[in-house]
């Protein structure tokens, strides 16, 4: 009897120990296998990204827009603090270059004019964004990606906006004098034939004004015709080649509109006097970059509402579609940035997020013309405009985008720019033949490149 009781006690003890072991094992299993699943994820470290711009982007346009955009960003990136500083166009470029070369003091992100980016790439202090931008490449203009690509084949800039172009014209005056409108021109040479018809009927009106005060104006025509002004050779050296046959042809053609055919006149553009000329019907064809829609003082011309139309940039060679550009900018990431992946992500988000662009229009009242194609479908860019006869100002620009040729500027473009201004003045006011002025220009730039 005693033995049976003892045996029973031992059995119960064994069962109890086994149960304890099972419970302990279960607790251990929960600890090691379940708890990791329900443990909150680690908190991302707090970082700060700094950015410099001159007002053409949503972070430096105004404080209200900046704060709204940062708030939107922080909904998905609460650990990233953004500090954006607005400077003048000149200060952004000058201070960025100085700090890049010095190796200290540069922001994480900066904006740069499209003609200037090669100069910054040449410093060797920009971050390669090639892999991160790949999913977006089909929707950015190829000519902009070409500009942001260094000699090593890597991409160093994220496009923000462009200045792709169209032509605005006074349809009422074209119709009054029975002229073929620019949307039906076979090529730019129709400006001569139609201009001569106009001048024969009314000698106080010209077809166009040929700019003498802005390098960008002739560059529009040079690019559209496929002319290049600079080149990088296989050995890596850069040369100014604006004295090439095609460039001379374009500049001689522009000069002939004034001096031979008398369908245009030389003058300064984008000035008060220029808008007075338009108001007084002195000329009726106006090349328009996309940004002119929001930047130009159209208000003095409100009495001409409905009398203007916009069309695709006419062909240079009949039957060969082309377009051109004047303006645009990029974001770039500096090699002083401690969090380049986050900086690239932010720059891409700013350039491609439809909510950001919509917010910019609503808060700032306007926005630049987006480089990222899907943003161009926002109603801000497709709505009909009463000033242009209830047609869309931007539609012809969007249609022409695929035909904008690439144009190489190089890190020496600022040198070329200053010399080209002198050449324009020589042609327009000193009657220097274009071929002679361009040869002199190329020689001077190449001497400076050679040192």
Secondary structure as UniProt FT lines:
FT   HELIX           2..29
FT   HELIX           30..34
FT   HELIX           35..38
FT   STRAND          47..53
FT   TURN            58..60
FT   HELIX           63..74
FT   TURN            75..76
FT   TURN            78..79
FT   STRAND          80..86
FT   HELIX           89..102
FT   STRAND          109..113
FT   TURN            114..116
FT   HELIX           117..121
FT   TURN            122..124
FT   HELIX           130..133
FT   HELIX           134..139
FT   HELIX           142..147
FT   TURN            151..152
FT   STRAND          158..170
FT   HELIX           171..176
FT   TURN            177..178
FT   HELIX           182..184
FT   TURN            188..189
FT   HELIX           190..201
FT   TURN            203..204
FT   STRAND          208..211
FT   HELIX           215..224
FT   TURN            225..226
FT   STRAND          230..232
FT   TURN            234..235
FT   STRAND          238..240
FT   TURN            242..243
FT   HELIX           245..259
FT   STRAND          264..267
FT   HELIX           272..279
FT   TURN            280..281
FT   STRAND          285..289
FT   TURN            290..291
FT   HELIX           292..295
FT   HELIX           298..304
FT   TURN            305..306
FT   STRAND          308..311
FT   TURN            318..319
FT   STRAND          325..334
FT   TURN            335..336
FT   HELIX           340..352
FT   HELIX           354..364
FT   HELIX           373..377
FT   HELIX           379..382
FT   HELIX           386..388
FT   TURN            389..390
FT   TURN            393..394
FT   HELIX           395..400
FT   HELIX           401..403
FT   TURN            411..412
FT   HELIX           413..429
FT   HELIX           434..450
//
